[in-house]
Amino acid sequence: MTAITTIRIDHAALPDPLNLKGPDTAARMIEAALRDEGIAAEASDVISHIKIELPTTQLAAASTMLASLQLI
């Protein structure tokens, strides 16, 4: 069994150009960027935030990627 980590990003915290997209589109773009880096992430729009779920073993790589996108 793999441990799963959840990262939540408030819609209001999304930088340009992601904040100009709809939340569903932003979630898909974030997921695609993480997957392009080999991170098995699933991102989805939840009422007030973007929820990103990924294996905990990939948390460091995901954090680096999300920081480069100015999401965290």
mmCIF file as Biopython writes it, N, C-alpha, C and O atoms, coordinates in Angstrom:
data_model
#
loop_
_atom_site.group_PDB
_atom_site.id
_atom_site.type_symbol
_atom_site.label_atom_id
_atom_site.label_alt_id
_atom_site.label_comp_id
_atom_site.label_asym_id
_atom_site.label_entity_id
_atom_site.label_seq_id
_atom_site.pdbx_PDB_ins_code
_atom_site.Cartn_x
_atom_site.Cartn_y
_atom_site.Cartn_z
_atom_site.occupancy
_atom_site.B_iso_or_equiv
_atom_site.auth_seq_id
_atom_site.auth_asym_id
_atom_site.pdbx_PDB_model_num
ATOM 1   N N  . MET A ? 1  ? 0.842   -1.183 0.000   1.0 0.0 1  A 1 
ATOM 2   C CA . MET A ? 1  ? 0.000   0.000  0.000   1.0 0.0 1  A 1 
ATOM 3   C C  . MET A ? 1  ? 0.885   1.243  0.000   1.0 0.0 1  A 1 
ATOM 4   O O  . MET A ? 1  ? 1.853   1.324  0.756   1.0 0.0 1  A 1 
ATOM 5   N N  . THR A ? 2  ? 0.551   2.199  -0.842  1.0 0.0 2  A 1 
ATOM 6   C CA . THR A ? 2  ? 1.302   3.429  -0.954  1.0 0.0 2  A 1 
ATOM 7   C C  . THR A ? 2  ? 0.609   4.533  -0.169  1.0 0.0 2  A 1 
ATOM 8   O O  . THR A ? 2  ? -0.606  4.709  -0.269  1.0 0.0 2  A 1 
ATOM 9   N N  . ALA A ? 3  ? 1.388   5.276  0.613   1.0 0.0 3  A 1 
ATOM 10  C CA . ALA A ? 3  ? 0.838   6.435  1.322   1.0 0.0 3  A 1 
ATOM 11  C C  . ALA A ? 3  ? 0.556   7.537  0.307   1.0 0.0 3  A 1 
ATOM 12  O O  . ALA A ? 3  ? 1.328   7.752  -0.627  1.0 0.0 3  A 1 
ATOM 13  N N  . ILE A ? 4  ? -0.559  8.227  0.505   1.0 0.0 4  A 1 
ATOM 14  C CA . ILE A ? 4  ? -0.975  9.297  -0.398  1.0 0.0 4  A 1 
ATOM 15  C C  . ILE A ? 4  ? -0.949  10.618 0.360   1.0 0.0 4  A 1 
ATOM 16  O O  . ILE A ? 4  ? -1.378  10.701 1.511   1.0 0.0 4  A 1 
ATOM 17  N N  . THR A ? 5  ? -0.442  11.643 -0.304  1.0 0.0 5  A 1 
ATOM 18  C CA . THR A ? 5  ? -0.426  12.996 0.243   1.0 0.0 5  A 1 
ATOM 19  C C  . THR A ? 5  ? -1.403  13.845 -0.552  1.0 0.0 5  A 1 
ATOM 20  O O  . THR A ? 5  ? -1.523  13.694 -1.768  1.0 0.0 5  A 1 
ATOM 21  N N  . THR A ? 6  ? -2.096  14.735 0.136   1.0 0.0 6  A 1 
ATOM 22  C CA . THR A ? 6  ? -3.010  15.671 -0.513  1.0 0.0 6  A 1 
ATOM 23  C C  . THR A ? 6  ? -2.491  17.084 -0.306  1.0 0.0 6  A 1 
ATOM 24  O O  . THR A ? 6  ? -2.184  17.492 0.814   1.0 0.0 6  A 1 
ATOM 25  N N  . ILE A ? 7  ? -2.401  17.817 -1.396  1.0 0.0 7  A 1 
ATOM 26  C CA . ILE A ? 7  ? -2.020  19.228 -1.371  1.0 0.0 7  A 1 
ATOM 27  C C  . ILE A ? 7  ? -3.240  20.017 -1.814  1.0 0.0 7  A 1 
ATOM 28  O O  . ILE A ? 7  ? -3.890  19.671 -2.800  1.0 0.0 7  A 1 
ATOM 29  N N  . ARG A ? 8  ? -3.545  21.078 -1.082  1.0 0.0 8  A 1 
ATOM 30  C CA . ARG A ? 8  ? -4.687  21.923 -1.448  1.0 0.0 8  A 1 
ATOM 31  C C  . ARG A ? 8  ? -4.172  23.326 -1.762  1.0 0.0 8  A 1 
ATOM 32  O O  . ARG A ? 8  ? -3.365  23.882 -1.017  1.0 0.0 8  A 1 
ATOM 33  N N  . ILE A ? 9  ? -4.644  23.885 -2.860  1.0 0.0 9  A 1 
ATOM 34  C CA . ILE A ? 9  ? -4.267  25.236 -3.258  1.0 0.0 9  A 1 
ATOM 35  C C  . ILE A ? 9  ? -5.555  26.033 -3.459  1.0 0.0 9  A 1 
ATOM 36  O O  . ILE A ? 9  ? -6.385  25.687 -4.300  1.0 0.0 9  A 1 
ATOM 37  N N  . ASP A ? 10 ? -5.712  27.100 -2.682  1.0 0.0 10 A 1 
ATOM 38  C CA . ASP A ? 10 ? -6.896  27.949 -2.810  1.0 0.0 10 A 1 
ATOM 39  C C  . ASP A ? 10 ? -6.960  28.556 -4.198  1.0 0.0 10 A 1 
ATOM 40  O O  . ASP A ? 10 ? -5.937  28.931 -4.771  1.0 0.0 10 A 1 
ATOM 41  N N  . HIS A ? 11 ? -8.169  28.650 -4.735  1.0 0.0 11 A 1 
ATOM 42  C CA . HIS A ? 11 ? -8.344  29.280 -6.044  1.0 0.0 11 A 1 
ATOM 43  C C  . HIS A ? 11 ? -7.758  30.683 -6.046  1.0 0.0 11 A 1 
ATOM 44  O O  . HIS A ? 11 ? -7.148  31.096 -7.032  1.0 0.0 11 A 1 
ATOM 45  N N  . ALA A ? 12 ? -7.932  31.419 -4.957  1.0 0.0 12 A 1 
ATOM 46  C CA . ALA A ? 12 ? -7.450  32.803 -4.877  1.0 0.0 12 A 1 
ATOM 47  C C  . ALA A ? 12 ? -5.929  32.891 -4.929  1.0 0.0 12 A 1 
ATOM 48  O O  . ALA A ? 12 ? -5.383  33.951 -5.237  1.0 0.0 12 A 1 
ATOM 49  N N  . ALA A ? 13 ? -5.236  31.789 -4.632  1.0 0.0 13 A 1 
ATOM 50  C CA . ALA A ? 13 ? -3.769  31.792 -4.623  1.0 0.0 13 A 1 
ATOM 51  C C  . ALA A ? 13 ? -3.162  31.446 -5.976  1.0 0.0 13 A 1 
ATOM 52  O O  . ALA A ? 13 ? -1.941  31.492 -6.129  1.0 0.0 13 A 1 
ATOM 53  N N  . LEU A ? 14 ? -3.985  31.103 -6.956  1.0 0.0 14 A 1 
ATOM 54  C CA . LEU A ? 14 ? -3.461  30.739 -8.273  1.0 0.0 14 A 1 
ATOM 55  C C  . LEU A ? 14 ? -2.875  31.968 -8.959  1.0 0.0 14 A 1 
ATOM 56  O O  . LEU A ? 14 ? -3.546  32.994 -9.065  1.0 0.0 14 A 1 
ATOM 57  N N  . PRO A ? 15 ? -1.632  31.874 -9.425  1.0 0.0 15 A 1 
ATOM 58  C CA . PRO A ? 15 ? -1.013  33.013 -10.117 1.0 0.0 15 A 1 
ATOM 59  C C  . PRO A ? 15 ? -1.482  33.099 -11.571 1.0 0.0 15 A 1 
ATOM 60  O O  . PRO A ? 15 ? -2.073  32.157 -12.100 1.0 0.0 15 A 1 
ATOM 61  N N  . ASP A ? 16 ? -1.208  34.252 -12.212 1.0 0.0 16 A 1 
ATOM 62  C CA . ASP A ? 16 ? -1.457  34.370 -13.650 1.0 0.0 16 A 1 
ATOM 63  C C  . ASP A ? 16 ? -0.587  33.354 -14.355 1.0 0.0 16 A 1 
ATOM 64  O O  . ASP A ? 16 ? 0.532   33.145 -13.885 1.0 0.0 16 A 1 
ATOM 65  N N  . PRO A ? 17 ? -0.969  32.723 -15.396 1.0 0.0 17 A 1 
ATOM 66  C CA . PRO A ? 17 ? -2.258  32.801 -16.069 1.0 0.0 17 A 1 
ATOM 67  C C  . PRO A ? 17 ? -3.276  31.794 -15.552 1.0 0.0 17 A 1 
ATOM 68  O O  . PRO A ? 17 ? -4.405  31.752 -16.042 1.0 0.0 17 A 1 
ATOM 69  N N  . LEU A ? 18 ? -2.890  30.971 -14.555 1.0 0.0 18 A 1 
ATOM 70  C CA . LEU A ? 18 ? -3.830  29.946 -14.069 1.0 0.0 18 A 1 
ATOM 71  C C  . LEU A ? 18 ? -5.085  30.545 -13.457 1.0 0.0 18 A 1 
ATOM 72  O O  . LEU A ? 18 ? -6.168  29.974 -13.587 1.0 0.0 18 A 1 
ATOM 73  N N  . ASN A ? 19 ? -4.957  31.694 -12.789 1.0 0.0 19 A 1 
ATOM 74  C CA . ASN A ? 19 ? -6.145  32.274 -12.155 1.0 0.0 19 A 1 
ATOM 75  C C  . ASN A ? 19 ? -7.123  32.838 -13.177 1.0 0.0 19 A 1 
ATOM 76  O O  . ASN A ? 19 ? -8.272  33.131 -12.847 1.0 0.0 19 A 1 
ATOM 77  N N  . LEU A ? 20 ? -6.668  32.988 -14.414 1.0 0.0 20 A 1 
ATOM 78  C CA . LEU A ? 20 ? -7.538  33.486 -15.473 1.0 0.0 20 A 1 
ATOM 79  C C  . LEU A ? 20 ? -8.316  32.358 -16.147 1.0 0.0 20 A 1 
ATOM 80  O O  . LEU A ? 20 ? -9.256  32.609 -16.900 1.0 0.0 20 A 1 
ATOM 81  N N  . LYS A ? 21 ? -7.921  31.119 -15.873 1.0 0.0 21 A 1 
ATOM 82  C CA . LYS A ? 21 ? -8.601  29.944 -16.423 1.0 0.0 21 A 1 
ATOM 83  C C  . LYS A ? 21 ? -9.712  29.534 -15.463 1.0 0.0 21 A 1 
ATOM 84  O O  . LYS A ? 21 ? -9.740  29.988 -14.319 1.0 0.0 21 A 1 
ATOM 85  N N  . GLY A ? 22 ? -10.602 28.703 -15.905 1.0 0.0 22 A 1 
ATOM 86  C CA . GLY A ? 22 ? -11.584 28.130 -15.001 1.0 0.0 22 A 1 
ATOM 87  C C  . GLY A ? 22 ? -10.890 27.144 -14.067 1.0 0.0 22 A 1 
ATOM 88  O O  . GLY A ? 22 ? -9.843  26.604 -14.422 1.0 0.0 22 A 1 
ATOM 89  N N  . PRO A ? 23 ? -11.447 26.897 -12.887 1.0 0.0 23 A 1 
ATOM 90  C CA . PRO A ? 23 ? -10.817 25.981 -11.932 1.0 0.0 23 A 1 
ATOM 91  C C  . PRO A ? 23 ? -10.565 24.578 -12.483 1.0 0.0 23 A 1 
ATOM 92  O O  . PRO A ? 23 ? -9.533  23.976 -12.189 1.0 0.0 23 A 1 
ATOM 93  N N  . ASP A ? 24 ? -11.502 24.051 -13.285 1.0 0.0 24 A 1 
ATOM 94  C CA . ASP A ? 24 ? -11.293 22.718 -13.869 1.0 0.0 24 A 1 
ATOM 95  C C  . ASP A ? 24 ? -10.100 22.718 -14.815 1.0 0.0 24 A 1 
ATOM 96  O O  . ASP A ? 24 ? -9.296  21.785 -14.818 1.0 0.0 24 A 1 
ATOM 97  N N  . THR A ? 25 ? -9.993  23.771 -15.614 1.0 0.0 25 A 1 
ATOM 98  C CA . THR A ? 25 ? -8.878  23.890 -16.550 1.0 0.0 25 A 1 
ATOM 99  C C  . THR A ? 25 ? -7.561  24.027 -15.793 1.0 0.0 25 A 1 
ATOM 100 O O  . THR A ? 25 ? -6.567  23.398 -16.157 1.0 0.0 25 A 1 
ATOM 101 N N  . ALA A ? 26 ? -7.550  24.841 -14.749 1.0 0.0 26 A 1 
ATOM 102 C CA . ALA A ? 26 ? -6.339  25.020 -13.941 1.0 0.0 26 A 1 
ATOM 103 C C  . ALA A ? 26 ? -5.909  23.688 -13.334 1.0 0.0 26 A 1 
ATOM 104 O O  . ALA A ? 26 ? -4.721  23.367 -13.336 1.0 0.0 26 A 1 
ATOM 105 N N  . ALA A ? 27 ? -6.853  22.912 -12.817 1.0 0.0 27 A 1 
ATOM 106 C CA . ALA A ? 27 ? -6.532  21.612 -12.231 1.0 0.0 27 A 1 
ATOM 107 C C  . ALA A ? 27 ? -5.932  20.681 -13.281 1.0 0.0 27 A 1 
ATOM 108 O O  . ALA A ? 27 ? -4.951  19.989 -13.006 1.0 0.0 27 A 1 
ATOM 109 N N  . ARG A ? 28 ? -6.508  20.658 -14.470 1.0 0.0 28 A 1 
ATOM 110 C CA . ARG A ? 28 ? -5.969  19.808 -15.544 1.0 0.0 28 A 1 
ATOM 111 C C  . ARG A ? 28 ? -4.560  20.242 -15.944 1.0 0.0 28 A 1 
ATOM 112 O O  . ARG A ? 28 ? -3.704  19.398 -16.210 1.0 0.0 28 A 1 
ATOM 113 N N  . MET A ? 29 ? -4.315  21.549 -15.987 1.0 0.0 29 A 1 
ATOM 114 C CA . MET A ? 29 ? -2.992  22.050 -16.357 1.0 0.0 29 A 1 
ATOM 115 C C  . MET A ? 29 ? -1.953  21.698 -15.291 1.0 0.0 29 A 1 
ATOM 116 O O  . MET A ? 29 ? -0.826  21.329 -15.622 1.0 0.0 29 A 1 
ATOM 117 N N  . ILE A ? 30 ? -2.325  21.810 -14.029 1.0 0.0 30 A 1 
ATOM 118 C CA . ILE A ? 30 ? -1.414  21.460 -12.936 1.0 0.0 30 A 1 
ATOM 119 C C  . ILE A ? 30 ? -1.104  19.963 -12.985 1.0 0.0 30 A 1 
ATOM 120 O O  . ILE A ? 30 ? 0.054   19.562 -12.870 1.0 0.0 30 A 1 
ATOM 121 N N  . GLU A ? 31 ? -2.136  19.144 -13.154 1.0 0.0 31 A 1 
ATOM 122 C CA . GLU A ? 31 ? -1.938  17.701 -13.238 1.0 0.0 31 A 1 
ATOM 123 C C  . GLU A ? 31 ? -1.016  17.343 -14.403 1.0 0.0 31 A 1 
ATOM 124 O O  . GLU A ? 31 ? -0.112  16.521 -14.251 1.0 0.0 31 A 1 
ATOM 125 N N  . ALA A ? 32 ? -1.243  17.953 -15.556 1.0 0.0 32 A 1 
ATOM 126 C CA . ALA A ? 32 ? -0.412  17.668 -16.726 1.0 0.0 32 A 1 
ATOM 127 C C  . ALA A ? 32 ? 1.041   18.056 -16.482 1.0 0.0 32 A 1 
ATOM 128 O O  . ALA A ? 32 ? 1.951   17.323 -16.871 1.0 0.0 32 A 1 
ATOM 129 N N  . ALA A ? 33 ? 1.268   19.202 -15.844 1.0 0.0 33 A 1 
ATOM 130 C CA . ALA A ? 33 ? 2.636   19.643 -15.564 1.0 0.0 33 A 1 
ATOM 131 C C  . ALA A ? 33 ? 3.343   18.666 -14.624 1.0 0.0 33 A 1 
ATOM 132 O O  . ALA A ? 33 ? 4.515   18.346 -14.823 1.0 0.0 33 A 1 
ATOM 133 N N  . LEU A ? 34 ? 2.634   18.197 -13.607 1.0 0.0 34 A 1 
ATOM 134 C CA . LEU A ? 34 ? 3.223   17.232 -12.675 1.0 0.0 34 A 1 
ATOM 135 C C  . LEU A ? 34 ? 3.501   15.905 -13.371 1.0 0.0 34 A 1 
ATOM 136 O O  . LEU A ? 34 ? 4.564   15.314 -13.181 1.0 0.0 34 A 1 
ATOM 137 N N  . ARG A ? 35 ? 2.564   15.442 -14.165 1.0 0.0 35 A 1 
ATOM 138 C CA . ARG A ? 35 ? 2.755   14.167 -14.872 1.0 0.0 35 A 1 
ATOM 139 C C  . ARG A ? 35 ? 3.894   14.249 -15.884 1.0 0.0 35 A 1 
ATOM 140 O O  . ARG A ? 35 ? 4.608   13.269 -16.099 1.0 0.0 35 A 1 
ATOM 141 N N  . ASP A ? 36 ? 4.064   15.421 -16.508 1.0 0.0 36 A 1 
ATOM 142 C CA . ASP A ? 36 ? 5.182   15.613 -17.437 1.0 0.0 36 A 1 
ATOM 143 C C  . ASP A ? 36 ? 6.527   15.449 -16.731 1.0 0.0 36 A 1 
ATOM 144 O O  . ASP A ? 36 ? 7.526   15.100 -17.360 1.0 0.0 36 A 1 
ATOM 145 N N  . GLU A ? 37 ? 6.547   15.699 -15.427 1.0 0.0 37 A 1 
ATOM 146 C CA . GLU A ? 37 ? 7.764   15.542 -14.618 1.0 0.0 37 A 1 
ATOM 147 C C  . GLU A ? 37 ? 7.867   14.137 -14.015 1.0 0.0 37 A 1 
ATOM 148 O O  . GLU A ? 37 ? 8.767   13.866 -13.221 1.0 0.0 37 A 1 
ATOM 149 N N  . GLY A ? 38 ? 6.943   13.245 -14.395 1.0 0.0 38 A 1 
ATOM 150 C CA . GLY A ? 38 ? 6.982   11.877 -13.904 1.0 0.0 38 A 1 
ATOM 151 C C  . GLY A ? 38 ? 6.328   11.672 -12.553 1.0 0.0 38 A 1 
ATOM 152 O O  . GLY A ? 38 ? 6.537   10.647 -11.904 1.0 0.0 38 A 1 
ATOM 153 N N  . ILE A ? 39 ? 5.530   12.650 -12.125 1.0 0.0 39 A 1 
ATOM 154 C CA . ILE A ? 39 ? 4.854   12.573 -10.828 1.0 0.0 39 A 1 
ATOM 155 C C  . ILE A ? 39 ? 3.432   12.072 -11.058 1.0 0.0 39 A 1 
ATOM 156 O O  . ILE A ? 39 ? 2.662   12.684 -11.798 1.0 0.0 39 A 1 
ATOM 157 N N  . ALA A ? 40 ? 3.094   10.964 -10.424 1.0 0.0 40 A 1 
ATOM 158 C CA . ALA A ? 40 ? 1.779   10.335 -10.597 1.0 0.0 40 A 1 
ATOM 159 C C  . ALA A ? 40 ? 0.739   11.077 -9.767  1.0 0.0 40 A 1 
ATOM 160 O O  . ALA A ? 40 ? 0.303   10.588 -8.725  1.0 0.0 40 A 1 
ATOM 161 N N  . ALA A ? 41 ? 0.348   12.253 -10.232 1.0 0.0 41 A 1 
ATOM 162 C CA . ALA A ? 41 ? -0.573  13.110 -9.494  1.0 0.0 41 A 1 
ATOM 163 C C  . ALA A ? 41 ? -1.946  13.122 -10.142 1.0 0.0 41 A 1 
ATOM 164 O O  . ALA A ? 41 ? -2.094  12.914 -11.347 1.0 0.0 41 A 1 
ATOM 165 N N  . GLU A ? 42 ? -2.940  13.372 -9.308  1.0 0.0 42 A 1 
ATOM 166 C CA . GLU A ? 42 ? -4.304  13.605 -9.777  1.0 0.0 42 A 1 
ATOM 167 C C  . GLU A ? 42 ? -4.755  14.926 -9.181  1.0 0.0 42 A 1 
ATOM 168 O O  . GLU A ? 42 ? -4.754  15.092 -7.961  1.0 0.0 42 A 1 
ATOM 169 N N  . ALA A ? 43 ? -5.138  15.861 -10.028 1.0 0.0 43 A 1 
ATOM 170 C CA . ALA A ? 43 ? -5.597  17.167 -9.559  1.0 0.0 43 A 1 
ATOM 171 C C  . ALA A ? 43 ? -7.050  17.349 -9.955  1.0 0.0 43 A 1 
ATOM 172 O O  . ALA A ? 43 ? -7.470  16.945 -11.039 1.0 0.0 43 A 1 
ATOM 173 N N  . SER A ? 44 ? -7.814  17.963 -9.059  1.0 0.0 44 A 1 
ATOM 174 C CA . SER A ? 44 ? -9.224  18.207 -9.350  1.0 0.0 44 A 1 
ATOM 175 C C  . SER A ? 44 ? -9.672  19.492 -8.668  1.0 0.0 44 A 1 
ATOM 176 O O  . SER A ? 44 ? -9.093  19.936 -7.676  1.0 0.0 44 A 1 
ATOM 177 N N  . ASP A ? 45 ? -10.721 20.071 -9.235  1.0 0.0 45 A 1 
ATOM 178 C CA . ASP A ? 45 ? -11.323 21.265 -8.649  1.0 0.0 45 A 1 
ATOM 179 C C  . ASP A ? 45 ? -12.304 20.827 -7.577  1.0 0.0 45 A 1 
ATOM 180 O O  . ASP A ? 45 ? -13.197 20.016 -7.822  1.0 0.0 45 A 1 
ATOM 181 N N  . VAL A ? 46 ? -12.122 21.369 -6.404  1.0 0.0 46 A 1 
ATOM 182 C CA . VAL A ? 46 ? -13.056 21.150 -5.303  1.0 0.0 46 A 1 
ATOM 183 C C  . VAL A ? 46 ? -13.573 22.540 -4.947  1.0 0.0 46 A 1 
ATOM 184 O O  . VAL A ? 46 ? -12.820 23.508 -5.053  1.0 0.0 46 A 1 
ATOM 185 N N  . ILE A ? 47 ? -14.767 22.665 -4.550  1.0 0.0 47 A 1 
ATOM 186 C CA . ILE A ? 47 ? -15.487 23.928 -4.386  1.0 0.0 47 A 1 
ATOM 187 C C  . ILE A ? 47 ? -14.599 25.167 -4.182  1.0 0.0 47 A 1 
ATOM 188 O O  . ILE A ? 47 ? -14.753 26.145 -4.913  1.0 0.0 47 A 1 
ATOM 189 N N  . SER A ? 48 ? -13.695 25.152 -3.229  1.0 0.0 48 A 1 
ATOM 190 C CA . SER A ? 48 ? -12.919 26.361 -2.928  1.0 0.0 48 A 1 
ATOM 191 C C  . SER A ? 48 ? -11.437 26.244 -3.246  1.0 0.0 48 A 1 
ATOM 192 O O  . SER A ? 48 ? -10.686 27.200 -3.053  1.0 0.0 48 A 1 
ATOM 193 N N  . HIS A ? 49 ? -11.009 25.087 -3.729  1.0 0.0 49 A 1 
ATOM 194 C CA . HIS A ? 49 ? -9.582  24.890 -3.943  1.0 0.0 49 A 1 
ATOM 195 C C  . HIS A ? 49 ? -9.310  23.806 -4.989  1.0 0.0 49 A 1 
ATOM 196 O O  . HIS A ? 49 ? -10.201 23.066 -5.406  1.0 0.0 49 A 1 
ATOM 197 N N  . ILE A ? 50 ? -8.038  23.747 -5.390  1.0 0.0 50 A 1 
ATOM 198 C CA . ILE A ? 50 ? -7.558  22.667 -6.247  1.0 0.0 50 A 1 
ATOM 199 C C  . ILE A ? 50 ? -6.974  21.611 -5.319  1.0 0.0 50 A 1 
ATOM 200 O O  . ILE A ? 50 ? -6.143  21.919 -4.464  1.0 0.0 50 A 1 
ATOM 201 N N  . LYS A ? 51 ? -7.407  20.371 -5.487  1.0 0.0 51 A 1 
ATOM 202 C CA . LYS A ? 51 ? -6.897  19.267 -4.668  1.0 0.0 51 A 1 
ATOM 203 C C  . LYS A ? 51 ? -5.967  18.436 -5.531  1.0 0.0 51 A 1 
ATOM 204 O O  . LYS A ? 51 ? -6.326  18.001 -6.625  1.0 0.0 51 A 1 
ATOM 205 N N  . ILE A ? 52 ? -4.749  18.223 -5.010  1.0 0.0 52 A 1 
ATOM 206 C CA . ILE A ? 52 ? -3.754  17.418 -5.717  1.0 0.0 52 A 1 
ATOM 207 C C  . ILE A ? 52 ? -3.418  16.229 -4.834  1.0 0.0 52 A 1 
ATOM 208 O O  . ILE A ? 52 ? -2.999  16.404 -3.690  1.0 0.0 52 A 1 
ATOM 209 N N  . GLU A ? 53 ? -3.594  15.029 -5.350  1.0 0.0 53 A 1 
ATOM 210 C CA . GLU A ? 53 ? -3.244  13.818 -4.623  1.0 0.0 53 A 1 
ATOM 211 C C  . GLU A ? 53 ? -2.108  13.127 -5.350  1.0 0.0 53 A 1 
ATOM 212 O O  . GLU A ? 53 ? -2.117  13.015 -6.576  1.0 0.0 53 A 1 
ATOM 213 N N  . LEU A ? 54 ? -1.114  12.658 -4.575  1.0 0.0 54 A 1 
ATOM 214 C CA . LEU A ? 54 ? 0.051   12.016 -5.151  1.0 0.0 54 A 1 
ATOM 215 C C  . LEU A ? 54 ? 0.680   11.086 -4.139  1.0 0.0 54 A 1 
ATOM 216 O O  . LEU A ? 54 ? 0.444   11.226 -2.939  1.0 0.0 54 A 1 
ATOM 217 N N  . PRO A ? 55 ? 1.489   10.123 -4.610  1.0 0.0 55 A 1 
ATOM 218 C CA . PRO A ? 55 ? 2.190   9.251  -3.666  1.0 0.0 55 A 1 
ATOM 219 C C  . PRO A ? 55 ? 3.137   10.091 -2.798  1.0 0.0 55 A 1 
ATOM 220 O O  . PRO A ? 55 ? 3.851   10.957 -3.302  1.0 0.0 55 A 1 
ATOM 221 N N  . THR A ? 56 ? 3.131   9.826  -1.516  1.0 0.0 56 A 1 
ATOM 222 C CA . THR A ? 56 ? 3.973   10.573 -0.590  1.0 0.0 56 A 1 
ATOM 223 C C  . THR A ? 56 ? 5.441   10.486 -0.982  1.0 0.0 56 A 1 
ATOM 224 O O  . THR A ? 56 ? 6.204   11.418 -0.728  1.0 0.0 56 A 1 
ATOM 225 N N  . THR A ? 57 ? 5.843   9.390  -1.592  1.0 0.0 57 A 1 
ATOM 226 C CA . THR A ? 57 ? 7.241   9.246  -2.008  1.0 0.0 57 A 1 
ATOM 227 C C  . THR A ? 57 ? 7.631   10.279 -3.067  1.0 0.0 57 A 1 
ATOM 228 O O  . THR A ? 57 ? 8.819   10.511 -3.287  1.0 0.0 57 A 1 
ATOM 229 N N  . GLN A ? 58 ? 6.657   10.896 -3.720  1.0 0.0 58 A 1 
ATOM 230 C CA . GLN A ? 58 ? 6.939   11.902 -4.740  1.0 0.0 58 A 1 
ATOM 231 C C  . GLN A ? 58 ? 6.673   13.326 -4.250  1.0 0.0 58 A 1 
ATOM 232 O O  . GLN A ? 58 ? 6.648   14.263 -5.049  1.0 0.0 58 A 1 
ATOM 233 N N  . LEU A ? 59 ? 6.476   13.490 -2.946  1.0 0.0 59 A 1 
ATOM 234 C CA . LEU A ? 59 ? 6.138   14.797 -2.398  1.0 0.0 59 A 1 
ATOM 235 C C  . LEU A ? 59 ? 7.245   15.826 -2.623  1.0 0.0 59 A 1 
ATOM 236 O O  . LEU A ? 59 ? 6.953   16.965 -2.987  1.0 0.0 59 A 1 
ATOM 237 N N  . ALA A ? 60 ? 8.493   15.455 -2.416  1.0 0.0 60 A 1 
ATOM 238 C CA . ALA A ? 60 ? 9.590   16.403 -2.601  1.0 0.0 60 A 1 
ATOM 239 C C  . ALA A ? 60 ? 9.657   16.893 -4.049  1.0 0.0 60 A 1 
ATOM 240 O O  . ALA A ? 60 ? 9.800   18.090 -4.295  1.0 0.0 60 A 1 
ATOM 241 N N  . ALA A ? 61 ? 9.556   15.976 -4.992  1.0 0.0 61 A 1 
ATOM 242 C CA . ALA A ? 61 ? 9.597   16.359 -6.407  1.0 0.0 61 A 1 
ATOM 243 C C  . ALA A ? 61 ? 8.391   17.223 -6.765  1.0 0.0 61 A 1 
ATOM 244 O O  . ALA A ? 61 ? 8.526   18.201 -7.501  1.0 0.0 61 A 1 
ATOM 245 N N  . ALA A ? 62 ? 7.230   16.876 -6.257  1.0 0.0 62 A 1 
ATOM 246 C CA . ALA A ? 62 ? 6.023   17.664 -6.532  1.0 0.0 62 A 1 
ATOM 247 C C  . ALA A ? 62 ? 6.143   19.058 -5.934  1.0 0.0 62 A 1 
ATOM 248 O O  . ALA A ? 62 ? 5.743   20.040 -6.559  1.0 0.0 62 A 1 
ATOM 249 N N  . SER A ? 63 ? 6.687   19.148 -4.737  1.0 0.0 63 A 1 
ATOM 250 C CA . SER A ? 63 ? 6.856   20.452 -4.096  1.0 0.0 63 A 1 
ATOM 251 C C  . SER A ? 63 ? 7.786   21.338 -4.900  1.0 0.0 63 A 1 
ATOM 252 O O  . SER A ? 63 ? 7.525   22.530 -5.066  1.0 0.0 63 A 1 
ATOM 253 N N  . THR A ? 64 ? 8.865   20.765 -5.397  1.0 0.0 64 A 1 
ATOM 254 C CA . THR A ? 64 ? 9.799   21.523 -6.224  1.0 0.0 64 A 1 
ATOM 255 C C  . THR A ? 64 ? 9.118   22.029 -7.485  1.0 0.0 64 A 1 
ATOM 256 O O  . THR A ? 64 ? 9.284   23.186 -7.871  1.0 0.0 64 A 1 
ATOM 257 N N  . MET A ? 65 ? 8.353   21.157 -8.120  1.0 0.0 65 A 1 
ATOM 258 C CA . MET A ? 65 ? 7.652   21.525 -9.348  1.0 0.0 65 A 1 
ATOM 259 C C  . MET A ? 65 ? 6.602   22.602 -9.076  1.0 0.0 65 A 1 
ATOM 260 O O  . MET A ? 65 ? 6.516   23.584 -9.814  1.0 0.0 65 A 1 
ATOM 261 N N  . LEU A ? 66 ? 5.803   22.422 -8.022  1.0 0.0 66 A 1 
ATOM 262 C CA . LEU A ? 66 ? 4.768   23.395 -7.698  1.0 0.0 66 A 1 
ATOM 263 C C  . LEU A ? 66 ? 5.370   24.747 -7.316  1.0 0.0 66 A 1 
ATOM 264 O O  . LEU A ? 66 ? 4.798   25.794 -7.622  1.0 0.0 66 A 1 
ATOM 265 N N  . ALA A ? 67 ? 6.520   24.724 -6.651  1.0 0.0 67 A 1 
ATOM 266 C CA . ALA A ? 67 ? 7.203   25.975 -6.304  1.0 0.0 67 A 1 
ATOM 267 C C  . ALA A ? 67 ? 7.696   26.681 -7.564  1.0 0.0 67 A 1 
ATOM 268 O O  . ALA A ? 67 ? 7.642   27.909 -7.645  1.0 0.0 67 A 1 
ATOM 269 N N  . SER A ? 68 ? 8.178   25.918 -8.551  1.0 0.0 68 A 1 
ATOM 270 C CA . SER A ? 68 ? 8.643   26.533 -9.791  1.0 0.0 68 A 1 
ATOM 271 C C  . SER A ? 68 ? 7.504   27.188 -10.554 1.0 0.0 68 A 1 
ATOM 272 O O  . SER A ? 68 ? 7.724   28.124 -11.323 1.0 0.0 68 A 1 
ATOM 273 N N  . LEU A ? 69 ? 6.285   26.697 -10.344 1.0 0.0 69 A 1 
ATOM 274 C CA . LEU A ? 69 ? 5.085   27.284 -10.963 1.0 0.0 69 A 1 
ATOM 275 C C  . LEU A ? 69 ? 4.477   28.394 -10.095 1.0 0.0 69 A 1 
ATOM 276 O O  . LEU A ? 69 ? 3.445   28.967 -10.445 1.0 0.0 69 A 1 
ATOM 277 N N  . GLN A ? 70 ? 5.123   28.689 -8.969  1.0 0.0 70 A 1 
ATOM 278 C CA . GLN A ? 70 ? 4.676   29.704 -8.009  1.0 0.0 70 A 1 
ATOM 279 C C  . GLN A ? 70 ? 3.312   29.370 -7.421  1.0 0.0 70 A 1 
ATOM 280 O O  . GLN A ? 70 ? 2.506   30.259 -7.146  1.0 0.0 70 A 1 
ATOM 281 N N  . LEU A ? 71 ? 3.061   28.065 -7.230  1.0 0.0 71 A 1 
ATOM 282 C CA . LEU A ? 71 ? 1.804   27.630 -6.622  1.0 0.0 71 A 1 
ATOM 283 C C  . LEU A ? 71 ? 1.933   27.422 -5.115  1.0 0.0 71 A 1 
ATOM 284 O O  . LEU A ? 71 ? 0.945   27.471 -4.383  1.0 0.0 71 A 1 
ATOM 285 N N  . ILE A ? 72 ? 3.166   27.188 -4.665  1.0 0.0 72 A 1 
ATOM 286 C CA . ILE A ? 72 ? 3.411   27.075 -3.223  1.0 0.0 72 A 1 
ATOM 287 C C  . ILE A ? 72 ? 4.654   27.876 -2.878  1.0 0.0 72 A 1 
ATOM 288 O O  . ILE A ? 72 ? 5.053   27.925 -1.714  1.0 0.0 72 A 1 
#
